[in-house]
């Protein structure tokens, strides 16, 4: 009984936070950005402390793709725009859920698409925050032909988006062959999704039954500010959080929580351990206080970021509120080392 009480308290605590973590437009540049063109690229000048912010709507309905080298937003989309994403790496055949919607998947034992009309007795798995392919909810579909059911998750208002069934019928010559429909068979559609090597992933929407390009080219961005699913352990608990995930293409991040931001030099940064897990920056640079319903920033949490071109940056967050006290506007300091 004690274990059940503890579990109930944990779920209650996370539920209380979820509405706050659950809420993207152009950034606010607080100063003229000095540009260095000596290397043939338009990059922010080295050593200059820049301040920026990305303004998020109160319901966190956008995903923002941000480039550190130019201190600018590259692309913005609604997180409800897509449901599945297909890996474009020529050596991988990985299928991703939209973790920004808290989507989950359940696999059936059936390979006949028409025979599946219910998810009774099935258990659902959520996308893991690290992005590691061995922890993904769907993962490698090279030889996976079973029908699976997707709980699409929730829209920004908290309303369920419903359940669909899908099947990868073939993966061949860089193409994914997809069949999908609502669980009752309505809106049946088939598609061939072709890999585009200049991108990390190509997306597909159940709303429009079309392929679409959500992500910018993989060499054009470093961070994505978004809602995503974090799966806590002991006990397992999928939970929607909001933060920054990194580009999965040649991008790495190190944490430095002991030195002051201004004291971090390039030589010090080069000696740190770097990780390519997508949520290495994540959401926990801020804390939500249940007593006063406020976010506070851990100002000592500094992040060193190696971008796709090998440039090195340091970044720390400053606030989660705009000038009017409205939450959902992460501001940060950025320096190219």
N, C-alpha and C positions, 0 to 999 in steps of 0.2 A: 504493500500500500504506500509506503514511504516513497518508493521509486516513482509511482504514478503521480504523487503529489508534486515531487520535484519536476517531473516532465511537464506537468500542467503549468507550473509556475514559469518554466523556461519558455513554453509556447506563448503564455500570456505576455511575458516581457517582450518577446520578439514581435508579437502582434501589435503591441502598443507602439513599438518603434516603426512598424512597417508602413503606416500611413505617412510618416515623415520621410522614410527612406524611399517609399514608392514615388514624388514627382520624379529647341536649342537654337536660333537666330545668330546674329553676328557678334563677334567679340567687341569689348570696349577697350580700345587702346588708350592708355592713360598718358602716353607721351609719344613723340615722334620716334619711330623705330630706326636707329642707325643701321645702315646696310654696309656689308663688306663684300666687294665684288672682286677682290684680288685673286681669289681662287677660281674665277670663272663662273661662280654661282652667286645668286643674290641671297646672301645669308645675313642674319643679324650679326653685328660687330662683336668681336670677342671682348669679354670683360665688362660689358655694360649691363647694369641691372635693369631689366624691363619688367613692368607690371602689366598684367592683362587679366581679363575675366571673360568667361563664357556665360551668357545669360540663359538660364533654363526656365521653361515655363513651370508654373506651380505644380503641374501634374507630370512633369518630367517626360513629356511626349516626344521629345526630339533625341536624336543621336547626333553628336557633333564630332567631326573628324578634324584634328588639329595638327598643324605642322610647326614644329619647334624652330626649324631653321629660318622660317620667315615670320614667326610669331603671328600666325594667322589661321583662321578657319578655312579648311579646304572644301568641305561639303557638309550639308545638313540634311537629315531626312527624318520622317516620322518613324518611330520604332514599330508602329503597326503596319508599315509598308510591306513587310516581308515575313515569311514563315520558315523557309528552309534556305540554307546556303550550301553551295557545292564547291569543294576545294578545287582550285585551278592548278595546283602543282601537278606536273605531268607524271610524277611518280607516286602520287597518292590519290585515293578515291574516298575522301572523307565527306560525310554529310553532317551538317550542323543544324541544331535547333536555334530558334530565336530566343536566347536567354533573356533578352530585354523585356519579353512578355511573360516571363516565368513559365515558359512552355515546357512540356514533358512528353515522354514517349513510352508506349507499351508495345512490346513485340508479341505477335501471335505465332502460333505454330503452323499457320495456314499459308500456302503459296498460291491459292486460287483467290484472286482479289474479290470476286463476286460472292464468295462464301463468308466474308467477314461483314458483320452488321452490328456487333456489340463488343463492348470491352469488359463484359462480366467476367470476374475472376482474374483479371489481369492486373499487374502492378506497374506503376509508372516510375520512370527514371528521369532526373533532371540533368541539364547540362552542367558540367563541372567548371568552376570559375578559372581554373588554371589553364584551360585550353589544351591540356595534354590529351593526345588522341586516344590513349588507352583508358581515359576516364570520361570520354564523351558519351552522351546518352545514346546516340546512334553509332557514330564512328565510321569505321571502314565498311563500305558497302560493295567492295570488289566482288564478293561472293555471297552477299546477303540478299536473298530473294524472298524472305518472309514478309507478309503484309504487316505493317506496323500502324498503330493508332497514335495520333498526335492530339494531345490536349493543347490547344493553341495558347492557353493562358488567359490573360486579362488585358483589356484596353486601359488607357490612362484613367478612366472613370471607375475602374474596378469591376467592370462587367465582364463575365466570361465570354470568350470568343468562340467557344464550341469545340467539337471534336471532329477530326478528319481522319480518313484512312489513306495510306499511301504505300507504294511499292516501287522499289527500283527493280525493273525487269531485266535490265542489261546495263553493263558498263563496258564500253568498247571504243577504242580509237579516240580517247579523250572526250567521249560523250556519255552522259548519264541519261538513261531512258526512264522516265517517271510516269506513273499512273497514280491519280489521286481523285478523291471525291469526299463529300460529306459522309459521315458514318452510315447514313441511310441510303447512300448511293446517288444522291442528288449532286449536280454540278460535276459530273464525271469529266475528267480531262486527262489528256496525255501530253507529254512534252519531251523534247530532247534538249538537254542542257549541255552546251559545249563549253569546254574549258577555255579561259582567256588568260594566258600566262602572265600578262602584265598586271593582273589582279590577284589578290589572295583568294577571293571567293566570288561566285556569281549567285544571286539570290533568286527565289521563286515566291510568288505571292498566291495564297489561296483566295484572296479578295478579288484579284483580277485574272487569276489563272494564267499568269504570264511570267516570263523571266524578266528580271530587272537588275540593274547595276547599282547596288546600294553603296558599296565601298569605293573610295577613290583608288586610282592606281597604287599599287603597293609601295612604290618609291616616293609617293607624294605626301605621306602623313606619318605621324608618330604615335599619337594618342587618339582614343575615341572616348568622349565623355558620354556616358550612357547608364541606363539602368541595366542590371544583369542579375543572374541568380548566383547566390553564394550558398553552397551546401555545407552546413555545419555538421560536425560529427559528434557522436556520443551525447545525446542520440542524434541520428541523422535528421536534419531539418533544413529543407530548402527555403531560402529567404531572399526577397527582392531588396537589393541595395543599389546605391547610386554612386558612381565614382568614375575613375579613369582606367581603361584597359589599354595595353600597348599593341602596336602593330606586330603581328606574328612573323613578319619578314625582317630578319636581321636586326631586330631591335632588342636591346637589353637594358635592364635597370638594376642599380645597386641602391641600397638604403644606407643612409648615414644619420643616425639619430643621436650621436654623441657630440659632434662638433657644431658650432654656430654656422649658419648658412654662409655668412660672409667670410668665414675662416677656411672654407673648403677650396683647395687649389686643384689644378688639373693633375699635378703629380700625386696628390693624395687620392683623388678620384680614380686614377688609373690603377691603384693598388687594391681597390675594393673588389668584392665578389659580385658578379653580375648574373642576373636571372632572366630567362626569356619567358617565364610563366606570365600569362596575360594579365593576371590581377596583382602583379607585384606592387603596383601603386595602389590600385583597388579603391576601396571606400573608407578605410579606417584611419585616414588622416584627419578625420573629423569624428566627434562623439556627440551622440544625442542624449541629453539629460532629461529623464522622465519627469523630474520634479518641476522644471521650469519650461519644458517643451522647447528647448533651444539647442542648436548645434554650436559646438565650440571646436576650434581648430587646434591640433597639436603642432604648434609652430616649430618644434624642434625636429620634426620629421622631414628630412631632406632626401631628395631623390636625384641620383645621377643617371642620366639617360644617354645611351649610345644610339644614335639614329641609324637609319639604313645606309647612310653615306659615310659613317664612321665619325661624325661630329659628336662632341661630348658637351652635354648641358647639365646644369644643376637647376633644380626646381623645388620650391616649397609653396604650400598653400597658405593663404592669408585669411580667407573668410569664406563663408557660404551664404552670405546675405548681400543684397544690393544696398544702395544708399538709402532706400526707403524701408529697409528692414525686412524685405521679402526674401524668403529662403529660396535656394535653388540657383544661386549665382556664385560658383566657385571662382575666387580670384587667386592669383598666384604670382610669385616672382620667378623670373627666368634669366639665366645667364649662360651664354656660350663660353665654354672654357678654352 
